């Protein structure tokens, strides 16, 4: 079926550096968790703050949290309390999502005079989770020592660990990806709700909340700090690296590190005080000479270089006594607890059975399993996106899922009818056939490319009328890229799908037409290219006339899997949201034909 829509959208444009690529980097430069990333140069605070806002939304989008889901009551349950004289240990369950519970241990100082500072503790991938107690890594030692020093400390589970077993730790699939339901996003949501819990406690000073974790817990520490300003003081341990980004399901998600990496994420804490702990014998061994100076430069933009520190430990990958004591000193200097004994004292940890809500050897009783939790996530997503009335918010959600932007400038090279375009600084090469003319410009997109597109009736009729016509060659992946996508588990955390890149190419071509020809350009999507043009229309920042052949594409999960695979696209509202945007802007332009940009333009 054919659908004609007139649209105008608001989206953030990226200002890209100049330069024309000799090849399409999207088919050649394919980053992965072990790529050596380089920190970009940010020359001003304003430039960094714009980048920080973009990164924050990118993290939330990858996590399935853009827009932020509604918060249900936590219904916190304290199941057990162990009085240890000067502190207590409590076993806690939180309902972070309807029917989904996260377990944890709350370490509380006793006999305090007033509200205490609090520390959130996500654990790493050690087998024992929040109960791991080794010389090289001990969550109970950290929690108990912090409580003795005057902090309320909350250590909570990763998905799939200890009491939090309604989903496994390692789960994924094409359908889950379409709805942004994965361990990384689930854990980030649990961390946000864990702050909610700490803020609800009467003995917690909500203006003095800190966070620290090692390894995978370090990843969670800087990701949460990046998106939630309620974390005022932060100490990621043995995870801030330009050489290794993660490599576990809870540290990766489609779209998370597209054009980004962990050092940028960690720097988003600026200007809040931060201690970066690193080790001589893991992937953070370069931190003092590479990663930390890069982060300090960001702090310098705020005049806050004195509040970010690095401690480099001679050890294997760890959160050992020496690392913990460095964190105690940092927290004491900033949070001023009542009893600042900064030595890591030996601890007497209760048996696991006393620290858990559920037995290790039995299924979690009377709680929804994975399939039901996922279905509830999908249903909540649909209801939320249907209830959003702000068209700009809908556009933003789709834009970040697609990872597609309107180029600030497009460079071109021509040889007769042949043309090559690039969004300045993007490293992309968009090819096609260009027929200059007068009047309304038209972009023709055929799934089989230029040779098929130039012979379509719509192209021939436009050329006969003397109109400017650009026939696009859609992005096609190289054998190298296809092989890497098959082999790399986390390929889509660092690289976009073919469908996303085709939407980007349409935007680049439309930006070229807009710069070449006055007036509103038209885009025609034929066959399988119909959905590409509909979604491109839904994220373009200027008015576009669209003729799209959806050819039976109804927006089901199977449609997206087979014909337009973009992780997060269903979480962002899918086809119905794109059509809502298009219908809204069509109505707006019919009401005000002189309007050249869409409602809500800032």
C-alpha positions as CSV (number, residue, x, y, z in Angstrom):
1,X,0.0,0.0,0.0
2,X,1.1,3.6,-0.5
3,X,1.2,6.2,2.2
4,X,1.8,9.9,1.6
5,X,2.8,11.9,4.5
6,X,4.3,15.4,5.0
7,X,6.5,15.7,8.0
8,X,8.8,17.9,10.0
9,X,10.7,16.7,13.0
10,X,13.0,18.0,15.7
11,X,16.2,16.1,16.4
12,X,19.6,17.0,17.6
13,X,22.0,17.6,14.8
14,X,25.6,16.5,15.2
15,X,28.3,19.0,14.2
16,X,30.8,16.9,12.3
17,X,34.3,17.7,11.2
18,X,35.2,18.1,7.5
19,X,36.8,15.6,5.2
20,X,35.9,13.3,2.4
21,X,36.5,9.5,3.0
22,X,38.1,7.2,0.5
23,X,35.9,4.3,1.6
24,X,32.8,3.7,3.7
25,X,34.2,3.3,7.2
26,X,31.0,1.5,8.3
27,X,32.1,-1.5,6.3
28,X,35.7,-1.4,7.4
29,X,36.2,0.1,10.8
30,X,34.2,-2.3,13.1
31,X,34.9,-1.7,16.8
32,X,34.3,-4.3,19.4
33,X,34.9,-4.7,23.2
34,X,38.7,-4.9,22.8
35,X,39.2,-2.0,20.3
36,X,41.6,0.7,21.6
37,X,39.5,3.8,21.7
38,X,40.8,7.4,21.8
39,X,39.2,10.2,23.8
40,X,38.0,13.0,21.5
41,X,39.1,16.5,22.3
42,X,36.5,18.8,23.8
43,X,37.5,22.4,23.7
44,X,34.8,24.0,25.9
45,X,32.4,23.2,28.6
46,X,29.4,23.8,26.3
47,X,30.8,21.4,23.7
48,X,31.2,18.7,26.4
49,X,27.7,19.3,27.9
50,X,26.1,18.9,24.5
51,X,28.0,15.6,24.1
52,X,27.1,14.6,27.6
53,X,23.4,15.1,26.9
54,X,23.6,13.0,23.8
55,X,25.5,10.3,25.6
56,X,23.0,10.2,28.4
57,X,20.1,9.7,26.0
58,X,22.1,7.1,24.1
59,X,22.7,5.1,27.3
60,X,19.1,5.3,28.3
61,X,17.9,4.4,24.8
62,X,20.2,1.3,24.7
63,X,18.9,0.4,28.2
64,X,15.2,0.6,27.1
65,X,14.7,3.6,29.4
66,X,14.0,6.4,26.9
67,X,11.5,7.6,27.9
68,X,11.9,6.5,31.5
69,X,9.3,3.9,32.5
70,X,6.8,4.7,35.3
71,X,8.0,3.8,38.8
72,X,5.8,1.4,40.7
73,X,5.8,1.3,44.5
74,X,9.0,-0.6,45.6
75,X,7.1,-2.5,48.4
76,X,10.4,-3.0,50.2
77,X,10.5,-6.0,52.4
78,X,13.0,-6.5,55.2
79,X,13.0,-10.3,55.7
80,X,15.9,-10.7,58.2
81,X,17.9,-8.5,60.5
82,X,21.2,-9.4,62.1
83,X,22.3,-7.0,65.0
84,X,26.1,-6.9,65.1
85,X,26.5,-4.4,67.9
86,X,27.6,-1.3,66.1
87,X,25.9,-2.1,62.9
88,X,23.2,-4.4,61.4
89,X,22.8,-6.4,58.3
90,X,19.3,-6.7,56.8
91,X,18.0,-8.9,54.0
92,X,15.9,-6.8,51.6
93,X,13.7,-7.5,48.6
94,X,12.6,-4.6,46.3
95,X,9.9,-4.8,43.7
96,X,11.7,-2.7,41.0
97,X,9.2,-3.6,38.3
98,X,5.7,-5.0,38.7
99,X,6.2,-8.6,39.8
100,X,10.0,-8.5,39.5
101,X,12.1,-8.5,42.7
102,X,15.7,-7.6,43.4
103,X,17.5,-8.9,46.5
104,X,20.1,-7.1,48.6
105,X,21.8,-6.6,51.9
106,X,21.5,-3.3,53.8
107,X,24.4,-2.6,56.1
108,X,23.3,0.0,58.6
109,X,25.4,1.8,61.3
110,X,23.6,1.8,64.7
111,X,23.4,4.6,67.3
112,X,23.9,7.5,64.8
113,X,22.9,11.0,65.8
114,X,21.4,12.0,62.4
115,X,20.9,11.0,58.8
116,X,23.9,9.2,57.4
117,X,25.6,9.2,54.0
118,X,24.8,6.2,51.9
119,X,26.7,4.0,49.5
120,X,25.3,1.9,46.6
121,X,27.3,-1.2,45.9
122,X,26.7,-3.2,42.7
123,X,28.8,-6.4,42.6
124,X,31.0,-7.8,39.8
125,X,31.0,-11.2,38.1
126,X,32.5,-13.2,40.9
127,X,30.6,-16.4,41.4
128,X,29.2,-15.5,44.8
129,X,27.8,-12.1,43.7
130,X,26.9,-9.8,46.5
131,X,28.1,-12.5,49.0
132,X,31.5,-13.2,47.5
133,X,34.1,-13.0,50.3
134,X,37.7,-13.5,49.0
135,X,40.9,-11.7,49.9
136,X,40.9,-10.3,46.3
137,X,37.3,-9.3,46.4
138,X,34.7,-9.0,49.1
139,X,31.3,-7.3,49.1
140,X,30.5,-8.1,52.7
141,X,33.9,-6.7,53.8
142,X,33.1,-3.5,51.9
143,X,29.6,-3.2,53.3
144,X,30.5,-4.0,56.9
145,X,33.4,-1.6,57.0
146,X,31.4,1.2,55.5
147,X,28.6,0.6,58.1
148,X,31.3,0.7,60.8
149,X,32.5,4.0,59.4
150,X,29.0,5.6,59.5
151,X,27.5,4.9,56.1
152,X,24.3,3.1,55.2
153,X,25.5,0.7,52.5
154,X,23.2,-1.2,50.1
155,X,24.6,-4.2,48.2
156,X,22.2,-5.5,45.6
157,X,22.1,-8.4,43.1
158,X,22.9,-8.4,39.4
159,X,20.1,-10.1,37.4
160,X,20.4,-13.9,37.7
161,X,22.5,-13.8,40.9
162,X,21.6,-14.9,44.5
163,X,18.0,-13.8,45.2
164,X,17.3,-12.2,41.8
165,X,16.7,-15.2,39.7
166,X,13.4,-14.6,37.8
167,X,15.6,-13.9,34.8
168,X,18.9,-15.5,34.1
169,X,22.0,-13.3,34.0
170,X,22.7,-14.1,30.3
171,X,19.6,-13.7,28.2
172,X,19.1,-12.3,24.8
173,X,17.3,-12.9,21.5
174,X,16.0,-11.0,18.5
175,X,12.6,-10.3,20.0
176,X,14.1,-9.2,23.3
177,X,16.4,-6.8,21.4
178,X,13.5,-5.3,19.5
179,X,12.0,-4.4,22.9
180,X,15.3,-3.4,24.6
181,X,14.8,-6.1,27.2
182,X,18.3,-7.3,28.2
183,X,20.5,-7.6,31.4
184,X,22.2,-4.3,30.9
185,X,19.0,-2.3,30.8
186,X,17.3,-4.4,33.5
187,X,20.3,-3.8,35.8
188,X,20.4,-0.1,35.2
189,X,16.7,0.1,36.0
190,X,17.3,-1.9,39.2
191,X,20.1,0.5,40.1
192,X,17.8,3.6,39.6
193,X,15.3,1.9,41.9
194,X,18.0,1.1,44.4
195,X,18.6,4.9,44.7
196,X,14.9,5.4,45.2
197,X,15.1,2.9,48.0
198,X,18.0,4.6,49.7
199,X,16.3,8.0,49.4
200,X,13.2,6.6,51.1
201,X,15.1,5.6,54.3
202,X,14.8,8.0,57.2
203,X,18.4,7.4,58.3
204,X,19.9,8.4,54.9
205,X,20.9,11.8,53.9
206,X,19.7,11.9,50.3
207,X,22.2,14.7,49.4
208,X,25.1,12.4,50.3
209,X,24.7,9.3,48.2
210,X,27.8,7.6,46.7
211,X,28.4,4.6,44.6
212,X,31.3,2.1,44.2
213,X,31.7,-1.2,42.4
214,X,34.4,-3.3,40.8
215,X,34.6,-4.9,37.4
216,X,31.1,-5.4,36.1
217,X,30.0,-3.5,39.2
218,X,32.4,-0.7,38.1
219,X,30.6,-0.6,34.7
220,X,27.2,-0.3,36.5
221,X,28.7,2.4,38.7
222,X,29.8,4.7,35.9
223,X,26.7,4.0,33.8
224,X,24.3,4.9,36.6
225,X,26.4,8.0,37.5
226,X,26.2,9.0,33.9
227,X,22.4,9.0,33.8
228,X,21.4,9.8,37.4
229,X,22.6,13.0,39.1
230,X,21.6,11.7,42.5
231,X,24.9,9.9,42.7
232,X,27.0,12.7,44.1
233,X,30.3,10.8,44.7
234,X,31.6,7.9,42.7
235,X,34.4,5.3,42.8
236,X,34.5,2.9,39.9
237,X,37.1,0.2,40.5
238,X,39.2,-1.6,37.8
239,X,36.8,-1.0,34.9
240,X,37.5,2.5,33.3
241,X,39.6,1.5,30.3
242,X,40.2,2.6,26.7
243,X,41.3,-1.0,25.9
244,X,38.5,-3.2,27.1
245,X,34.9,-2.1,27.4
246,X,33.1,-5.1,29.0
247,X,32.2,-8.3,27.3
248,X,29.3,-9.5,29.5
249,X,25.6,-9.3,28.8
250,X,25.0,-6.8,31.6
251,X,27.8,-4.5,30.2
252,X,26.7,-4.5,26.6
253,X,23.5,-3.7,24.7
254,X,22.7,-2.8,21.1
255,X,23.5,0.8,20.5
256,X,25.3,1.4,23.8
257,X,28.7,2.2,22.5
258,X,28.0,3.3,19.0
259,X,30.6,6.1,18.6
260,X,31.3,6.0,22.4
261,X,33.3,4.2,25.0
262,X,33.8,3.8,28.8
263,X,36.2,6.7,29.4
264,X,33.6,9.1,28.0
265,X,30.9,7.4,30.1
266,X,33.1,7.8,33.3
267,X,33.9,11.4,32.5
268,X,30.1,12.2,32.6
269,X,30.5,12.3,36.4
270,X,32.2,15.7,36.1
271,X,32.2,17.9,38.1
272,X,31.1,15.4,40.9
273,X,34.0,14.1,43.0
274,X,35.3,10.8,41.6
275,X,38.1,8.3,42.4
276,X,39.2,6.0,39.6
277,X,40.8,2.9,41.0
278,X,43.0,0.9,38.6
279,X,45.3,-2.1,38.7
280,X,48.7,-2.9,37.3
281,X,47.7,-6.3,36.0
282,X,44.4,-6.0,34.2
283,X,43.0,-3.8,31.4
284,X,43.2,-0.7,33.6
285,X,47.0,-0.9,33.7
286,X,47.3,2.2,31.4
287,X,44.9,4.4,33.5
288,X,47.4,6.7,35.1
289,X,48.9,7.7,31.8
290,X,46.0,7.5,29.4
291,X,42.4,7.2,30.7
292,X,42.8,9.3,33.9
293,X,44.4,12.3,32.2
294,X,41.6,12.2,29.6
295,X,39.0,12.3,32.3
296,X,40.8,15.0,34.2
297,X,40.7,17.2,31.1
298,X,36.9,17.0,31.2
299,X,36.9,18.0,34.9
300,X,39.2,20.9,34.0
301,X,36.5,22.3,31.8
302,X,34.5,22.8,35.0
303,X,37.4,24.1,37.0
304,X,37.2,20.9,39.0
305,X,40.4,19.0,38.2
306,X,41.2,18.8,42.0
307,X,38.1,16.6,42.8
308,X,39.0,13.7,40.5
309,X,41.7,11.2,41.5
310,X,43.3,8.0,40.5
311,X,44.8,5.3,42.8
312,X,46.8,2.6,41.0
313,X,47.1,-0.7,42.8
314,X,49.8,-3.3,42.3
315,X,47.5,-6.3,41.9
316,X,45.5,-8.5,39.6
317,X,41.9,-7.6,38.8
318,X,40.4,-7.0,42.3
319,X,38.5,-5.0,44.9
320,X,41.0,-6.0,47.7
321,X,41.8,-4.4,51.0
322,X,44.2,-1.9,49.5
323,X,41.6,-0.8,46.9
324,X,38.8,-0.6,49.5
325,X,40.9,1.5,51.8
326,X,41.6,4.0,49.0
327,X,37.8,4.2,48.5
328,X,37.3,4.7,52.3
329,X,39.7,7.7,52.3
330,X,38.0,9.2,49.3
331,X,34.5,8.9,50.7
332,X,35.6,10.2,54.1
333,X,37.2,13.3,52.6
334,X,33.9,14.1,50.8
335,X,31.1,12.6,52.8
336,X,32.3,13.2,56.3
337,X,30.8,10.2,58.1
338,X,30.5,10.2,61.9
339,X,33.0,7.4,62.6
340,X,35.8,7.6,60.0
341,X,38.0,4.6,60.9
342,X,39.6,4.2,57.5
343,X,41.3,0.9,58.0
344,X,39.7,-2.2,56.5
345,X,38.9,-4.3,59.5
346,X,38.5,-8.1,59.5
347,X,34.8,-9.1,59.3
348,X,32.7,-11.9,60.6
349,X,30.2,-12.6,57.8
350,X,27.0,-14.6,58.6
351,X,26.5,-17.8,56.5
352,X,24.9,-17.4,53.1
353,X,21.6,-18.8,54.3
354,X,21.3,-15.9,56.7
355,X,22.2,-13.3,54.0
356,X,19.7,-14.5,51.4
357,X,15.9,-14.2,51.0
358,X,15.7,-17.6,49.2
359,X,17.5,-20.8,49.3
360,X,20.3,-21.1,46.7
361,X,19.2,-24.7,45.8
362,X,15.5,-24.0,45.2
363,X,13.6,-22.0,42.6
364,X,12.4,-18.6,43.6
365,X,8.9,-19.2,44.9
366,X,5.6,-17.8,43.6
367,X,7.1,-15.2,41.4
368,X,6.7,-14.6,37.6
369,X,9.2,-16.4,35.4
370,X,11.2,-15.0,32.5
371,X,8.4,-15.2,29.9
372,X,5.9,-13.4,32.1
373,X,8.4,-10.7,33.1
374,X,9.2,-10.1,29.5
375,X,5.6,-9.9,28.5
376,X,4.9,-7.4,31.3
377,X,7.9,-5.3,30.0
378,X,6.4,-5.3,26.5
379,X,2.9,-4.4,27.7
380,X,4.2,-1.6,29.8
381,X,6.2,-0.3,26.9
382,X,3.2,-0.3,24.6
383,X,1.0,1.5,27.1
384,X,3.7,4.1,27.8
385,X,4.4,5.0,24.2
386,X,0.6,5.1,23.5
387,X,0.2,7.6,26.3
388,X,3.0,10.0,25.3
389,X,1.5,13.1,23.8
390,X,4.7,15.1,23.2
391,X,5.6,14.5,19.6
392,X,9.1,15.7,20.2
393,X,9.6,13.0,22.8
394,X,8.4,10.4,20.4
395,X,10.8,11.6,17.7
396,X,13.7,11.6,20.1
397,X,13.0,8.0,21.2
398,X,12.9,6.8,17.6
399,X,16.0,8.8,16.7
400,X,18.1,7.3,19.4
401,X,16.9,3.8,18.6
402,X,17.8,4.2,15.0
403,X,21.0,6.1,15.8
404,X,20.3,8.3,12.8
405,X,21.0,12.0,12.6
406,X,20.5,14.8,10.1
407,X,24.0,15.8,8.9
408,X,25.0,19.4,9.7
409,X,26.7,19.5,6.3
410,X,27.0,17.1,3.3
411,X,30.0,17.0,1.0
412,X,29.6,15.7,-2.5
413,X,31.7,14.6,-5.4
414,X,30.3,14.2,-8.9
415,X,31.4,12.5,-12.1
416,X,28.7,13.0,-14.7
417,X,25.5,11.5,-13.3
418,X,27.3,9.6,-10.6
419,X,27.5,11.2,-7.2
420,X,29.1,10.3,-3.8
421,X,27.9,12.0,-0.6
422,X,29.2,12.0,2.9
423,X,27.9,13.5,6.1
424,X,30.9,15.7,7.0
425,X,33.1,13.8,9.4
426,X,30.9,10.7,9.5
427,X,33.1,8.5,7.3
428,X,30.1,7.3,5.2
429,X,30.0,7.1,1.4
430,X,26.5,7.4,0.0
431,X,26.4,6.8,-3.7
432,X,23.7,7.4,-6.3
433,X,22.7,9.1,-9.6
434,X,22.1,12.8,-9.7
435,X,20.0,14.6,-12.3
436,X,19.8,18.3,-11.7
437,X,16.8,20.2,-12.7
438,X,14.2,22.8,-11.5
439,X,11.2,22.6,-9.2
440,X,10.5,20.1,-6.4
441,X,13.4,17.8,-5.8
442,X,12.7,14.0,-5.4
443,X,14.8,11.3,-3.8
444,X,14.0,7.8,-5.1
445,X,15.0,4.8,-3.0
446,X,14.7,1.3,-4.4
447,X,15.8,-1.8,-2.4
448,X,17.7,-3.1,-5.4
449,X,19.7,0.1,-5.8
450,X,20.4,2.7,-8.5
451,X,20.0,0.5,-11.6
452,X,16.5,-0.5,-10.6
453,X,15.6,3.0,-9.3
454,X,16.5,4.9,-12.4
455,X,14.1,2.9,-14.5
456,X,11.1,3.2,-12.3
457,X,8.1,5.2,-13.6
458,X,8.4,7.8,-10.8
459,X,12.0,8.5,-11.8
460,X,11.3,8.8,-15.5
461,X,8.2,11.0,-15.0
462,X,10.1,13.4,-12.7
463,X,13.0,13.6,-15.1
464,X,10.6,14.3,-18.0
465,X,9.1,17.1,-15.9
466,X,12.6,18.6,-15.5
467,X,12.6,18.1,-11.7
468,X,15.9,17.5,-9.8
469,X,16.1,13.7,-9.1
470,X,18.5,11.8,-6.9
471,X,18.4,8.0,-7.1
472,X,20.0,6.4,-4.0
473,X,22.1,3.3,-3.7
474,X,21.1,2.0,-0.2
475,X,23.8,0.8,2.2
476,X,25.0,-2.7,1.6
477,X,27.3,-4.5,4.0
478,X,30.6,-5.9,2.9
479,X,31.6,-9.6,3.3
480,X,33.9,-8.5,6.1
481,X,31.2,-6.7,8.0
482,X,28.7,-9.6,7.5
483,X,31.2,-12.1,8.8
484,X,32.0,-9.9,11.8
485,X,28.3,-9.4,12.6
486,X,27.8,-13.2,12.6
487,X,30.9,-13.9,14.7
488,X,30.9,-11.0,17.3
489,X,28.3,-11.5,20.1
490,X,28.3,-7.8,20.9
491,X,28.6,-6.4,17.4
492,X,25.5,-4.3,17.7
493,X,26.7,-2.7,20.9
494,X,29.3,-0.9,18.7
495,X,27.8,-0.9,15.2
496,X,24.4,-0.2,13.7
497,X,22.3,-2.6,11.8
498,X,22.0,-2.4,8.0
499,X,18.4,-1.0,8.3
500,X,19.6,1.8,10.6
501,X,22.4,2.7,8.2
502,X,19.9,2.8,5.3
503,X,17.8,5.3,7.2
504,X,21.0,7.3,7.8
505,X,21.8,7.3,4.1
506,X,18.3,8.6,3.3
507,X,18.7,11.4,5.7
508,X,22.1,12.3,4.3
509,X,20.7,12.3,0.7
510,X,17.7,14.5,1.9
511,X,20.1,16.9,3.5
512,X,22.0,17.2,0.3
513,X,18.8,17.9,-1.7
514,X,17.7,20.4,0.9
515,X,21.0,22.3,0.5
516,X,20.8,22.1,-3.4
517,X,17.2,23.0,-4.1
518,X,14.9,25.4,-2.4
519,X,11.6,24.1,-1.1
520,X,10.4,20.9,0.3
521,X,12.1,17.7,-1.1
522,X,10.1,14.5,-1.7
523,X,11.3,11.0,-0.9
524,X,9.8,7.9,-2.6
525,X,10.3,4.5,-1.0
526,X,9.6,1.6,-3.2
527,X,9.0,-2.0,-2.1
528,X,11.2,-3.0,0.8
529,X,12.5,0.5,1.0
530,X,9.1,1.8,2.0
531,X,9.6,1.4,5.8
532,X,13.1,2.9,5.5
533,X,11.6,6.1,4.2
534,X,8.8,6.2,6.8
535,X,11.3,6.0,9.6
536,X,13.6,8.5,8.0
537,X,10.7,10.8,7.7
538,X,10.0,10.4,11.4
539,X,13.4,11.6,12.5
540,X,14.3,14.3,9.9
541,X,14.5,17.9,11.3
542,X,12.9,19.5,8.2
543,X,9.7,19.2,6.3
544,X,9.7,16.2,3.9
545,X,7.0,14.9,1.6
546,X,7.0,11.1,1.6
547,X,5.5,8.5,-0.7
548,X,6.1,5.1,0.9
549,X,5.1,1.7,-0.3
550,X,4.8,-0.4,2.9
551,X,3.9,-3.5,0.9
552,X,2.3,-5.3,3.8
553,X,4.7,-4.2,6.5
554,X,2.4,-4.0,9.5
555,X,4.9,-3.4,12.3
556,X,4.8,-6.8,14.0
557,X,7.9,-8.2,15.7
558,X,8.3,-10.6,12.8
559,X,8.0,-7.8,10.3
560,X,10.9,-6.0,12.0
561,X,12.9,-9.1,12.3
562,X,12.6,-10.0,8.7
563,X,12.4,-6.6,7.0
564,X,13.7,-3.8,9.2
565,X,15.8,-5.1,12.0
566,X,16.6,-2.3,14.5
567,X,17.1,-3.2,18.2
568,X,14.9,-1.0,20.4
569,X,12.6,0.0,17.6
570,X,9.5,-1.6,19.2
571,X,10.4,-0.2,22.7
572,X,10.4,3.2,21.0
573,X,6.9,2.7,19.6
574,X,7.6,1.0,16.3
575,X,5.6,1.7,13.2
576,X,2.7,3.1,15.0
577,X,4.8,5.8,16.6
578,X,6.3,6.7,13.2
579,X,2.9,7.0,11.7
580,X,1.6,9.0,14.6
581,X,4.5,11.5,14.1
582,X,3.8,11.6,10.3
583,X,0.1,12.1,10.8
584,X,0.7,14.8,13.4
585,X,3.0,16.8,11.2
586,X,0.8,16.4,8.1
587,X,-2.1,17.9,10.0
588,X,0.1,20.7,11.3
589,X,1.3,21.5,7.8
590,X,-2.2,21.4,6.3
591,X,-3.3,23.8,9.0
592,X,-0.3,26.1,8.4
593,X,1.1,25.5,4.8
594,X,3.8,28.2,5.4
595,X,5.4,26.2,8.2
596,X,8.8,24.8,7.2
597,X,9.7,23.0,10.4
598,X,7.7,20.8,12.7
599,X,5.9,21.6,15.9
600,X,8.2,21.7,19.0
601,X,11.3,23.1,17.2
602,X,13.6,24.7,19.8
